[in-house]
Amino acid sequence: MERIIFYIISILMIVFAVMSVSNRNIMRSIIYLLFVLIGIAGLYFMVQFYFLGAVQLTVYAGGIIVLYVNSIMLVEKINNPLDVTKFWKRLLAGAIATTGAGLTLVAIWSHNFKEATVSKEIGINEIGKAFLSYGDKGYILPFEVISILLLAAMVGAIVIAKTNKVKESN
Amino acid sequence: MILNIFTDIHELLLGLMSEEAAHILELVLIAAGYLGIFAILGLLLVWLERRVAGFFQLRLGPNRVGPMGLFQTIADALKLVSKELTGTVKADMQLYKLAPYFVITTALMSLALIPFSYEIHAFDINIGLFFLTSVSSIGVIGIFLAGWASNNKYSLIGGMRTGIQMISYELSVGMSIVTMVVLAGTLQISEIVEIQKDGWLIFKGHIPALIAFMVFMIAGTAESNRTPFDLVEAESELGAGFHTEYSGMNFAYYFLAEFVNLFIISSVAVVLFFGGWLSPFGITDSIPFAGLFWFGIKVVGVIFIFMWFRWTFPRFRIDQLLTLEWKYLLPINIVNIVLMALMVWLGLTF
């Protein structure tokens, strides 16, 4: 049962990923990408990583895709299909993608996977404590670094938005 | 009693087929049940909205079809089903047809997390509230797509307005939920209800909880695109906003989802502030069906407040809407979270 669902989700994800890069309508590409991201969240839910799945939905599906859709709607002439790239460029991209996929497959096949003995639902309390502890298995440093990065990005966005306004009023 | 019914069905199915098949069939049955709840809720709330509108405007509202006009919305739904599905020329038909399903699927998924009573709670995971917000954040894509794929300027403007509005107000809804989670100490919905056995959270958290409740109600009105924040479909300026070009059942999907979202927002308010399905002072704790009754009463009460807003306040302008969110609600919310954390830390809560 679980295996069947896994294969269904995976095949759908692969199909939508291919459609997303091959479609010439940019809005449809985004929607296919959204389905791929939702599929990833589905896989997380299947292995009971509920928190990771919900974060995947919020950040990627609910946040980034909405941002993409928003910015694409501001772009001119979205109704026109995208230009077809040159043949050698497509060849190069294909070669790079195949190499990457091949490397990943080799890495997966050469790794000796062990069957998981305990499948336990990780509570949100443990995740929260791990984020804020500085001892063993604590993630306080990356957590704080990321918050500073986000703060810097926000301040940068505000500064960029402000300067234009000042120039206009002058 | 209702638990007995569930176990009876379970055993009946086990007798007929293998365990795995019974499991799948039960999942399908639950899903069908929730679809039924979805439709009934939508129809009932539309009827309620029209009756309340009549009440506020000193008229009767629907009163001819069935007792108190109860079957009016069913007649409307039948009419909508029988209507032709139209679309605009040169619209992106694929996305145009896909868009309503985003809205309706997310509403259905959120419905699974709502605890109707102790017994009836389909999906109770340890990140319940977080999952609810993350699922409902996808719904906005359906509205965006509808606005874009309709190939209509009014729809596009409506869609863009929704995006701005829902992304902004999602922050306030999320932050007021976080404020209450600080007090409750858990994200699991059933546990949040359980800890309110000795007092609703709005009393336990007093001042910050009250502020959080007010912010939640304002932001919840905006999240469900209701007046005074219904710039998305402002009739006088935009026709009907993002769903101008939708007809028949496609339109009905948006309409139903809007009312189910209202129910979900109200249920979250009831769970967070008013003790969910718990009875006041535990007077009916021993009766198995009572939770459903209390939950229903509380939710209808909160829904009535939302409807009261709708028929009392005029519509905001878009700049007023954004000013309210970013310059007032968000700072209030951030200070409120700190206040609530202080209260919990110093043990000033009841």
Chai-1 contact restraints between the chains, C-beta under 6 A:
chainA,res_idxA,chainB,res_idxB,connection_type,confidence,min_distance_angstrom,max_distance_angstrom,comment,restraint_id
A,M1,B,E20,contact,1.0,0.0,6.0,A-B,restraint_1
A,Y50,B,I125,contact,1.0,0.0,6.0,A-B,restraint_2
A,Y50,B,I127,contact,1.0,0.0,6.0,A-B,restraint_3
A,F51,B,I127,contact,1.0,0.0,6.0,A-B,restraint_4
A,A54,B,I127,contact,1.0,0.0,6.0,A-B,restraint_5
A,A54,B,F130,contact,1.0,0.0,6.0,A-B,restraint_6
A,A54,B,F131,contact,1.0,0.0,6.0,A-B,restraint_7
A,A54,B,S134,contact,1.0,0.0,6.0,A-B,restraint_8
A,L57,B,S134,contact,1.0,0.0,6.0,A-B,restraint_9
A,T58,B,S134,contact,1.0,0.0,6.0,A-B,restraint_10
A,T58,B,S137,contact,1.0,0.0,6.0,A-B,restraint_11
A,A61,B,I138,contact,1.0,0.0,6.0,A-B,restraint_12
A,G62,B,S137,contact,1.0,0.0,6.0,A-B,restraint_13
A,G62,B,I138,contact,1.0,0.0,6.0,A-B,restraint_14
A,V66,B,V140,contact,1.0,0.0,6.0,A-B,restraint_15
A,V69,B,F144,contact,1.0,0.0,6.0,A-B,restraint_16
A,N70,B,G163,contact,1.0,0.0,6.0,A-B,restraint_17
A,G123,B,N126,contact,1.0,0.0,6.0,A-B,restraint_18
A,I124,B,N126,contact,1.0,0.0,6.0,A-B,restraint_19
A,I124,B,I127,contact,1.0,0.0,6.0,A-B,restraint_20
A,I124,B,L187,contact,1.0,0.0,6.0,A-B,restraint_21
